[in-house]
C-alpha cells in the first residue's frame, strides 16, 4: 500500500505540471514585456547560476527553490545559504538572498527562502522640479519562498513552492502570490541518469495601488481641490516550464563530470536551450560552466536580453564531518552581459 501511495503521489504531481502546459506554451516573443514581476526569473544563488541554472534534473538541496523545488528533497539535515549578487554590475542593483532547508521526518523537507532586491537611491522628481533636489526614494522588491518536498522513493522526488511577491516603488506597491511545482526522476546503474520537470511562477495577476496613482487638481472656477485616482492595469506573472536531463560520469571515488541540458518554455519571452557541465573533485572543488541560447542572442541588433549566454562558476568546500556529510562552502558565479560588466554572485553555505 505504501508503494502504491508513493507512485500515486508522483503521478498526481505530474498532473499538476501537465494541466497548465497549454498556457505555458501559448506564449511567444511577441508578448515580450507584457508580464510583470520579472525578478522571478532571476536566479539569485551562486552555485546553480554558475552553469545557467541548467541542472533542473539533478539539482540537490536549497538552491532547488529556484531551479526545481523537487531538488530540495535531497537535503540530508539542515542547509543554510547566504548569497549576494551584483546584478548587471554598474547598474547599482544588488540582490541579497537567504535560505534554509530542514529535513522533517524520514523523507520530507521544508524550505524557506527570502530574496531582497535593491536599486539604490533614486532622486525624486516632479513636474515643477524635474532636476530633483527634494530627496531620494529606494524601490524594494522582495520574494518569500515557502516550500515542501518529499522523496517518494529512491528514484522519485517532488515538491511545491509558494512565493509571496512584494514590489514597493515609493508610494506605489503591488503584492501577489505564485506557485512552483517540480519532479525529479533518478535512475541508472549508479543513479547517474536524471530527468526533471518544473513549472514556475503560476499565479493570479497583480496590480499596482497606492497614493502615487492619484493626482490632486483644482477645478476651474472652484476653490477646493479634488483627487483623481487612476486605475492601473493588471499584469500577469512570467510563467515558465523547464524540462531537463543530466548524466553523471563517475570516475572512481575522486572525480565526477556531469553534463546537463534544459529546454525552457517562457510565456512572455523567447524560449531557451541551456547546456552546461560541472566537474567535481572529491566534494572539495567544483568547476562549472554553461551557455543559454535563445533566438537572436548572438546578434547585437536582435538580442532582447542583456544576457549574452555564457556563465561560469566554482565551489570550494571544506568537509566538517564526513560521516554526517556536513560541510561549509563558498560558491561564485559569473554571467556575461552586454551592456554592463556582467552579473556576479557569491554565496556561503553550511550543511549540517
Protein Blocks (a to p, Z undefined) as FASTA:
>chain_A
ZZmmmmmmmmmmmmmmmmmmmmmmmpcfklgokaghklmmpcfbfklmmnoolammlggc
jklmmmommlmmmpmbbccddddddehihjlpacddddddddehjlbccddddddddebj
addddfklmngonoccddddddddddddddfbfkbccddddddddddehjaccddddddd
dddddedjkopaccddddehiacddddedjklpccdddehiabdcddddddddddddddd
dddddddddehjkbccdddddddddfkbccdddddddddeehlaccdddddddehklpmk
lpccfbeoiacdddddddfblmnopacddddddddddedjbjadddddddZZ
